[in-house]
């Protein structure tokens, strides 16, 4: 998600500096985003011990495992990153970015036996 490299700015495929989701950002935005990610302290489980043997976990499977253990707020955090792009996020992590919104406080209508009822979800 974060792209960082040397200051070579020529040739096909060179690493452009200070990018988030393949789009350039200022040094300040890059640093604050990196700091926010470090504060969250997400741990990508790239290894597992199975029957006493240390096994390497595929990058996208590690993301899937981490994602499944995250709170809704942590999942939403990724959508707040500068230049967030669902397509790029999926290509990096293998995860389709969908976060269920809370229905708390929302008004809904239900029709039952021809009668329409309104309720506010707690």
CORGIVEN-V355796 format. One record per residue. N is the residue number from 1. PHI is phi in degrees with one decimal (none if undefined). PSI is psi as a letter, one per 40 degrees, with the letter a starting at -180 (* if undefined). OMEGA is omega as a letter, one per 30 degrees, with the letter a starting at -180 (NA if undefined). Layout:
N,PHI,PSI,OMEGA
N,PHI,PSI,OMEGA
//
This chain:
1,none,d,l
2,-99.8,h,l
3,-108.2,h,a
4,-143.9,h,l
5,-161.2,a,l
6,-70.4,i,a
7,-97.0,f,l
8,-87.5,h,a
9,-123.0,f,l
10,-152.4,i,l
11,87.8,i,a
12,-67.0,h,l
13,76.0,e,l
14,-65.9,i,l
15,-79.3,h,l
16,-78.1,i,a
17,-85.0,i,l
18,50.2,g,l
19,-123.7,i,l
20,-129.1,h,a
21,53.0,f,l
22,62.7,f,l
23,-126.6,h,a
24,-65.5,i,l
25,-135.4,i,l
26,-72.8,i,l
27,-59.6,d,a
28,-64.0,d,l
29,-65.3,d,l
30,-60.1,d,a
31,-64.0,d,a
32,-69.4,d,l
33,-68.9,d,l
34,-60.9,d,l
35,-62.6,d,l
36,-63.4,d,l
37,-64.9,d,l
38,-68.8,d,l
39,-64.4,d,l
40,-67.5,d,l
41,55.8,f,l
42,-66.8,h,a
43,-113.2,h,l
44,-79.3,h,a
45,-77.9,g,a
46,-82.8,e,l
47,-136.8,i,l
48,-141.6,i,l
49,-100.9,h,l
50,-121.8,h,a
51,51.6,f,l
52,79.6,e,a
53,-112.3,h,l
54,-77.8,h,a
55,-116.8,i,l
56,-85.8,h,l
57,-103.0,h,l
58,-54.3,i,a
59,-52.5,d,a
60,-70.8,d,l
61,-68.4,d,l
62,-63.8,d,l
63,-60.9,d,a
64,-58.7,d,l
65,-63.5,d,l
66,-63.8,d,a
67,-59.6,d,a
68,-64.3,d,l
69,-91.1,e,a
70,-84.4,i,l
71,-74.7,i,l
72,-59.4,d,l
73,-62.8,d,l
74,-66.4,d,l
75,-64.5,d,l
76,-63.7,d,a
77,-52.2,d,a
78,-61.5,d,l
79,-69.2,e,a
80,-93.1,e,a
81,-65.1,i,l
82,-56.2,h,l
83,63.4,f,a
84,-51.7,h,a
85,-141.0,h,a
86,-58.8,d,a
87,-66.6,d,l
88,-67.6,d,l
89,-57.2,d,l
90,-66.0,d,a
91,-66.4,d,l
92,-80.2,d,a
93,-104.4,d,a
94,81.4,e,a
95,-106.7,h,l
96,-82.2,h,a
97,-75.5,h,l
98,-139.4,h,l
99,-123.5,h,l
100,-71.5,h,l
101,-80.2,i,l
102,-71.2,h,l
103,-93.3,e,a
104,-58.0,h,l
105,86.6,e,a
106,-84.2,i,l
107,-91.9,h,l
108,-126.9,i,l
109,-118.1,h,l
110,-129.9,h,l
111,-105.0,h,a
112,-136.8,h,a
113,53.8,f,l
114,81.2,e,l
115,-110.9,h,l
116,-96.3,h,l
117,-114.7,i,l
118,-115.1,i,l
119,-146.4,i,l
120,-108.5,h,a
121,-75.9,h,a
122,-78.0,*,NA
//
